[in-house]
Amino acid sequence: FSFGPYPGWTATAISVAADNTTHVLWDNASGQVSVWNYSTQSGMFTQNAFGPYPGWTALGLADGSDGKVRLLWDNTSGQMSLWSLDNVAGLFSQFSFGPYPNWTATATSAL
C-alpha cells in the first residue's frame, strides 16, 4: 500500500484483522483522528473521522475477532476511553475508565 502525503496528517498505528482488513489510524494536527478500513479481499475502502476532542489523544488501535476495531484514547485528566468501532457505521460502543493515580494505559490489544 502507498498513501499520502496528506498535509497535517500522520499515520500512527496499523492493525490487520483476521479477514485481512487493514486498519490505519491517522492523527491530524487539528486534533482530529481518522480510522481507515481497507479490505484486501473485496477492495472496499471506508474511513471514519472523529474529533477533535479537547484533551483527548488517540493512542492506538487493535482488531478483535468480533470484527470490531478497538481504539484507545488518553485524556489529560488521566481518564482513558476504549472505543469499539465497526467498519461501516464507526462508533459501536465506548467505555471510560479512571483516572487511576500512578497508572497510565499505553496500548490496546483485542481478541
Backbone as JSON Lines, residues from 0, in Angstrom:
{"i":0,"aa":"F","n":[0.83,-1.18,0.0],"ca":[0.0,0.0,0.0],"c":[0.88,1.24,0.0]}
{"i":1,"aa":"S","n":[0.43,2.27,-0.66],"ca":[1.08,3.58,-0.62],"c":[0.01,4.63,-0.37]}
{"i":2,"aa":"F","n":[0.27,5.52,0.58],"ca":[-0.67,6.58,0.92],"c":[0.09,7.88,1.08]}
{"i":3,"aa":"G","n":[-0.56,8.99,0.7],"ca":[-0.04,10.31,1.0],"c":[1.02,10.8,0.06]}
{"i":4,"aa":"P","n":[1.64,11.89,0.43],"ca":[1.49,12.59,1.71],"c":[0.18,13.36,1.78]}
{"i":5,"aa":"Y","n":[-0.32,13.49,3.0],"ca":[-1.52,14.26,3.29],"c":[-1.13,15.33,4.29]}
{"i":6,"aa":"P","n":[-1.05,16.6,3.86],"ca":[-0.6,17.67,4.77],"c":[-1.4,17.7,6.07]}
{"i":7,"aa":"G","n":[-0.68,17.72,7.18],"ca":[-1.28,17.78,8.51],"c":[-1.64,16.44,9.1]}
{"i":8,"aa":"W","n":[-1.59,15.35,8.3],"ca":[-1.96,14.01,8.77],"c":[-0.73,13.14,8.92]}
{"i":9,"aa":"T","n":[-0.72,12.31,9.99],"ca":[0.36,11.36,10.24],"c":[-0.25,10.01,10.59]}
{"i":10,"aa":"A","n":[0.17,8.96,9.9],"ca":[-0.26,7.61,10.25],"c":[0.48,7.2,11.52]}
{"i":11,"aa":"T","n":[-0.27,6.76,12.55],"ca":[0.35,6.47,13.84],"c":[0.24,5.01,14.27]}
{"i":12,"aa":"A","n":[-0.68,4.25,13.66],"ca":[-0.83,2.84,14.05],"c":[-1.49,2.07,12.91]}
{"i":13,"aa":"I","n":[-1.23,0.76,12.88],"ca":[-1.84,-0.11,11.88],"c":[-2.19,-1.43,12.55]}
{"i":14,"aa":"S","n":[-3.28,-2.04,12.09],"ca":[-3.7,-3.33,12.62],"c":[-4.36,-4.1,11.47]}
{"i":15,"aa":"V","n":[-4.19,-5.41,11.46],"ca":[-4.77,-6.24,10.42],"c":[-5.7,-7.28,11.07]}
{"i":16,"aa":"A","n":[-6.95,-7.32,10.61],"ca":[-7.95,-8.24,11.15],"c":[-7.78,-9.63,10.56]}
{"i":17,"aa":"A","n":[-8.47,-10.6,11.16],"ca":[-8.4,-11.99,10.69],"c":[-8.86,-12.14,9.24]}
{"i":18,"aa":"D","n":[-9.76,-11.25,8.79],"ca":[-10.24,-11.31,7.4],"c":[-9.35,-10.5,6.45]}
{"i":19,"aa":"N","n":[-8.18,-10.08,6.94],"ca":[-7.19,-9.29,6.19],"c":[-7.62,-7.85,5.93]}
{"i":20,"aa":"T","n":[-8.65,-7.35,6.62],"ca":[-8.97,-5.94,6.55],"c":[-7.87,-5.18,7.3]}
{"i":21,"aa":"T","n":[-7.3,-4.2,6.64],"ca":[-6.24,-3.4,7.24],"c":[-6.84,-2.12,7.79]}
{"i":22,"aa":"H","n":[-6.49,-1.77,9.04],"ca":[-6.97,-0.55,9.68],"c":[-5.76,0.34,9.96]}
{"i":23,"aa":"V","n":[-5.86,1.59,9.57],"ca":[-4.79,2.56,9.79],"c":[-5.35,3.72,10.59]}
{"i":24,"aa":"L","n":[-4.67,4.08,11.67],"ca":[-5.04,5.23,12.5],"c":[-4.23,6.43,12.05]}
{"i":25,"aa":"W","n":[-4.93,7.51,11.71],"ca":[-4.3,8.76,11.28],"c":[-4.6,9.85,12.29]}
{"i":26,"aa":"D","n":[-3.59,10.65,12.64],"ca":[-3.75,11.82,13.51],"c":[-3.58,13.07,12.67]}
{"i":27,"aa":"N","n":[-4.4,14.09,12.95],"ca":[-4.29,15.36,12.26],"c":[-3.79,16.42,13.23]}
{"i":28,"aa":"A","n":[-3.07,17.4,12.71],"ca":[-2.56,18.48,13.54],"c":[-3.68,19.23,14.26]}
{"i":29,"aa":"S","n":[-4.91,19.15,13.75],"ca":[-6.07,19.81,14.36],"c":[-6.58,19.08,15.6]}
{"i":30,"aa":"G","n":[-6.12,17.83,15.82],"ca":[-6.63,17.01,16.91],"c":[-7.63,15.97,16.43]}
{"i":31,"aa":"Q","n":[-8.05,16.06,15.18],"ca":[-8.96,15.07,14.61],"c":[-8.19,13.78,14.32]}
{"i":32,"aa":"V","n":[-8.88,12.64,14.4],"ca":[-8.29,11.36,14.02],"c":[-9.2,10.7,12.99]}
{"i":33,"aa":"S","n":[-8.62,9.8,12.22],"ca":[-9.37,9.06,11.22],"c":[-8.9,7.61,11.24]}
{"i":34,"aa":"V","n":[-9.85,6.69,11.14],"ca":[-9.52,5.27,11.04],"c":[-9.91,4.84,9.63]}
{"i":35,"aa":"W","n":[-8.92,4.36,8.88],"ca":[-9.15,3.87,7.53],"c":[-9.3,2.35,7.57]}
{"i":36,"aa":"N","n":[-10.24,1.84,6.81],"ca":[-10.51,0.41,6.72],"c":[-10.37,0.0,5.26]}
{"i":37,"aa":"Y","n":[-9.42,-0.91,4.98],"ca":[-9.23,-1.36,3.62],"c":[-9.28,-2.89,3.58]}
{"i":38,"aa":"S","n":[-10.21,-3.44,2.8],"ca":[-10.34,-4.89,2.68],"c":[-9.58,-5.35,1.44]}
{"i":39,"aa":"T","n":[-8.55,-6.17,1.66],"ca":[-7.79,-6.7,0.53],"c":[-8.6,-7.74,-0.24]}
{"i":40,"aa":"Q","n":[-9.6,-8.34,0.42],"ca":[-10.43,-9.34,-0.27],"c":[-11.41,-8.71,-1.24]}
{"i":41,"aa":"S","n":[-12.07,-7.63,-0.82],"ca":[-13.09,-7.02,-1.66],"c":[-12.62,-5.76,-2.37]}
{"i":42,"aa":"G","n":[-11.5,-5.2,-1.92],"ca":[-11.04,-3.94,-2.47],"c":[-11.83,-2.74,-1.96]}
{"i":43,"aa":"M","n":[-12.71,-2.96,-0.98],"ca":[-13.54,-1.89,-0.43],"c":[-12.72,-1.03,0.54]}
{"i":44,"aa":"F","n":[-12.98,0.27,0.52],"ca":[-12.29,1.21,1.39],"c":[-13.33,2.11,2.07]}
{"i":45,"aa":"T","n":[-13.25,2.25,3.4],"ca":[-14.08,3.19,4.14],"c":[-13.19,3.91,5.14]}
{"i":46,"aa":"Q","n":[-13.68,5.01,5.64],"ca":[-12.96,5.72,6.7],"c":[-13.96,6.4,7.6]}
{"i":47,"aa":"N","n":[-13.57,6.55,8.86],"ca":[-14.36,7.25,9.86],"c":[-13.48,8.3,10.51]}
{"i":48,"aa":"A","n":[-13.99,9.52,10.66],"ca":[-13.24,10.59,11.31],"c":[-13.91,10.94,12.63]}
{"i":49,"aa":"F","n":[-13.08,11.3,13.61],"ca":[-13.57,11.62,14.95],"c":[-12.84,12.85,15.48]}
{"i":50,"aa":"G","n":[-13.56,13.68,16.22],"ca":[-12.94,14.81,16.91],"c":[-12.85,16.05,16.04]}
{"i":51,"aa":"P","n":[-12.06,17.0,16.52],"ca":[-11.18,16.89,17.68],"c":[-11.95,16.93,19.0]}
{"i":52,"aa":"Y","n":[-11.39,16.25,19.98],"ca":[-11.93,16.23,21.32],"c":[-10.87,16.84,22.25]}
{"i":53,"aa":"P","n":[-11.07,18.08,22.71],"ca":[-10.04,18.75,23.53],"c":[-9.61,17.89,24.72]}
{"i":54,"aa":"G","n":[-8.31,17.76,24.88],"ca":[-7.74,16.99,25.99],"c":[-7.58,15.5,25.71]}
{"i":55,"aa":"W","n":[-8.14,15.01,24.6],"ca":[-8.07,13.58,24.28],"c":[-7.09,13.32,23.15]}
{"i":56,"aa":"T","n":[-6.32,12.22,23.27],"ca":[-5.37,11.79,22.24],"c":[-5.6,10.31,21.98]}
{"i":57,"aa":"A","n":[-5.73,9.94,20.71],"ca":[-5.84,8.52,20.35],"c":[-4.45,7.89,20.45]}
{"i":58,"aa":"L","n":[-4.34,6.78,21.2],"ca":[-3.04,6.14,21.43],"c":[-2.76,4.98,20.49]}
{"i":59,"aa":"G","n":[-3.79,4.23,20.12],"ca":[-3.55,3.06,19.29],"c":[-4.83,2.33,18.97]}
{"i":60,"aa":"L","n":[-4.71,1.31,18.11],"ca":[-5.87,0.51,17.76],"c":[-5.47,-0.95,17.63]}
{"i":61,"aa":"A","n":[-6.47,-1.83,17.74],"ca":[-6.26,-3.28,17.63],"c":[-7.54,-3.9,17.09]}
{"i":62,"aa":"D","n":[-7.4,-5.0,16.36],"ca":[-8.55,-5.71,15.8],"c":[-8.98,-6.83,16.71]}
{"i":63,"aa":"G","n":[-10.32,-6.99,16.85],"ca":[-10.87,-8.08,17.64],"c":[-11.45,-9.16,16.75]}
{"i":64,"aa":"S","n":[-11.6,-10.36,17.27],"ca":[-12.15,-11.47,16.49],"c":[-13.64,-11.26,16.18]}
{"i":65,"aa":"D","n":[-14.28,-10.28,16.83],"ca":[-15.69,-9.97,16.59],"c":[-15.89,-9.02,15.41]}
{"i":66,"aa":"G","n":[-14.8,-8.67,14.7],"ca":[-14.9,-7.76,13.56],"c":[-14.85,-6.29,13.95]}
{"i":67,"aa":"K","n":[-14.7,-5.99,15.23],"ca":[-14.63,-4.62,15.7],"c":[-13.17,-4.21,15.9]}
{"i":68,"aa":"V","n":[-12.93,-2.93,15.73],"ca":[-11.61,-2.35,15.98],"c":[-11.67,-1.62,17.32]}
{"i":69,"aa":"R","n":[-10.7,-1.82,18.18],"ca":[-10.63,-1.13,19.47],"c":[-9.71,0.08,19.3]}
{"i":70,"aa":"L","n":[-10.2,1.24,19.75],"ca":[-9.44,2.48,19.68],"c":[-9.26,3.01,21.1]}
{"i":71,"aa":"L","n":[-8.02,3.14,21.55],"ca":[-7.7,3.58,22.91],"c":[-7.4,5.07,22.92]}
{"i":72,"aa":"W","n":[-8.09,5.79,23.83],"ca":[-7.91,7.23,23.99],"c":[-7.36,7.54,25.38]}
{"i":73,"aa":"D","n":[-6.55,8.6,25.46],"ca":[-5.99,9.09,26.71],"c":[-6.42,10.54,26.88]}
{"i":74,"aa":"N","n":[-6.82,10.93,28.11],"ca":[-7.21,12.3,28.38],"c":[-6.19,12.95,29.3]}
{"i":75,"aa":"T","n":[-6.01,14.24,29.17],"ca":[-5.06,14.96,30.01],"c":[-5.41,14.87,31.49]}
{"i":76,"aa":"S","n":[-6.66,14.51,31.82],"ca":[-7.09,14.34,33.22],"c":[-6.62,13.01,33.81]}
{"i":77,"aa":"G","n":[-6.1,12.11,32.94],"ca":[-5.73,10.77,33.39],"c":[-6.79,9.74,33.08]}
{"i":78,"aa":"Q","n":[-7.94,10.17,32.6],"ca":[-9.01,9.24,32.23],"c":[-8.66,8.58,30.9]}
{"i":79,"aa":"M","n":[-9.11,7.33,30.73],"ca":[-8.91,6.59,29.49],"c":[-10.28,6.22,28.93]}
{"i":80,"aa":"S","n":[-10.35,6.03,27.61],"ca":[-11.58,5.59,26.98],"c":[-11.24,4.55,25.93]}
{"i":81,"aa":"L","n":[-12.02,3.48,25.9],"ca":[-11.82,2.41,24.92],"c":[-13.06,2.36,24.05]}
{"i":82,"aa":"W","n":[-12.86,2.6,22.76],"ca":[-13.96,2.59,21.8],"c":[-13.93,1.3,21.0]}
{"i":83,"aa":"S","n":[-15.09,0.81,20.66],"ca":[-15.23,-0.32,19.76],"c":[-15.89,0.22,18.49]}
{"i":84,"aa":"L","n":[-15.23,0.02,17.35],"ca":[-15.7,0.55,16.07],"c":[-16.03,-0.58,15.13]}
{"i":85,"aa":"D","n":[-17.06,-0.39,14.32],"ca":[-17.27,-1.35,13.23],"c":[-16.78,-0.7,11.93]}
{"i":86,"aa":"N","n":[-16.66,-1.48,10.88],"ca":[-16.08,-0.99,9.63],"c":[-17.01,-0.1,8.82]}
{"i":87,"aa":"V","n":[-18.27,0.01,9.22],"ca":[-19.24,0.76,8.43],"c":[-19.72,2.01,9.15]}
{"i":88,"aa":"A","n":[-20.36,1.83,10.29],"ca":[-21.0,2.96,10.97],"c":[-20.06,3.76,11.86]}
{"i":89,"aa":"G","n":[-18.92,3.2,12.21],"ca":[-17.99,3.9,13.11],"c":[-18.15,3.44,14.53]}
{"i":90,"aa":"L","n":[-18.5,4.35,15.45],"ca":[-18.55,4.03,16.87],"c":[-19.65,3.02,17.16]}
{"i":91,"aa":"F","n":[-19.28,1.9,17.78],"ca":[-20.21,0.85,18.16],"c":[-20.53,0.94,19.65]}
{"i":92,"aa":"S","n":[-19.47,1.12,20.46],"ca":[-19.64,1.29,21.91],"c":[-18.38,1.95,22.46]}
{"i":93,"aa":"Q","n":[-18.5,2.48,23.68],"ca":[-17.33,3.08,24.32],"c":[-17.45,2.95,25.83]}
{"i":94,"aa":"F","n":[-16.31,2.8,26.48],"ca":[-16.22,2.72,27.93],"c":[-15.11,3.64,28.4]}
{"i":95,"aa":"S","n":[-15.33,4.34,29.5],"ca":[-14.31,5.22,30.05],"c":[-13.87,4.68,31.41]}
{"i":96,"aa":"F","n":[-12.6,4.94,31.74],"ca":[-12.01,4.42,32.96],"c":[-11.16,5.5,33.63]}
{"i":97,"aa":"G","n":[-11.07,5.43,34.96],"ca":[-10.14,6.27,35.69],"c":[-10.66,7.68,35.91]}
{"i":98,"aa":"P","n":[-9.76,8.55,36.31],"ca":[-8.32,8.35,36.36],"c":[-7.88,7.49,37.53]}
{"i":99,"aa":"Y","n":[-6.78,6.78,37.34],"ca":[-6.18,5.94,38.36],"c":[-4.79,6.51,38.67]}
{"i":100,"aa":"P","n":[-4.61,7.11,39.85],"ca":[-3.31,7.7,40.17],"c":[-2.15,6.72,39.97]}
{"i":101,"aa":"N","n":[-1.1,7.2,39.34],"ca":[0.14,6.46,39.08],"c":[0.02,5.36,38.05]}
{"i":102,"aa":"W","n":[-1.1,5.29,37.32],"ca":[-1.28,4.29,36.27],"c":[-1.57,4.99,34.94]}
{"i":103,"aa":"T","n":[-0.98,4.47,33.84],"ca":[-1.2,5.02,32.51],"c":[-1.34,3.88,31.52]}
{"i":104,"aa":"A","n":[-2.44,3.86,30.77],"ca":[-2.58,2.88,29.68],"c":[-1.72,3.35,28.51]}
{"i":105,"aa":"T","n":[-1.05,2.41,27.85],"ca":[-0.16,2.78,26.76],"c":[-0.48,2.06,25.46]}
{"i":106,"aa":"A","n":[-1.28,0.99,25.51],"ca":[-1.57,0.24,24.3],"c":[-2.85,-0.55,24.5]}
{"i":107,"aa":"T","n":[-3.39,-1.05,23.39],"ca":[-4.58,-1.89,23.47],"c":[-4.36,-3.15,22.64]}
{"i":108,"aa":"S","n":[-5.03,-4.19,23.04],"ca":[-4.99,-5.46,22.32],"c":[-6.41,-6.01,22.32]}
{"i":109,"aa":"A","n":[-6.78,-6.73,21.29],"ca":[-8.13,-7.28,21.23],"c":[-8.07,-8.74,20.8]}
{"i":110,"aa":"L","n":[-8.98,-9.54,21.34],"ca":[-9.08,-10.95,20.97],"c":[-10.35,-11.2,20.21]}
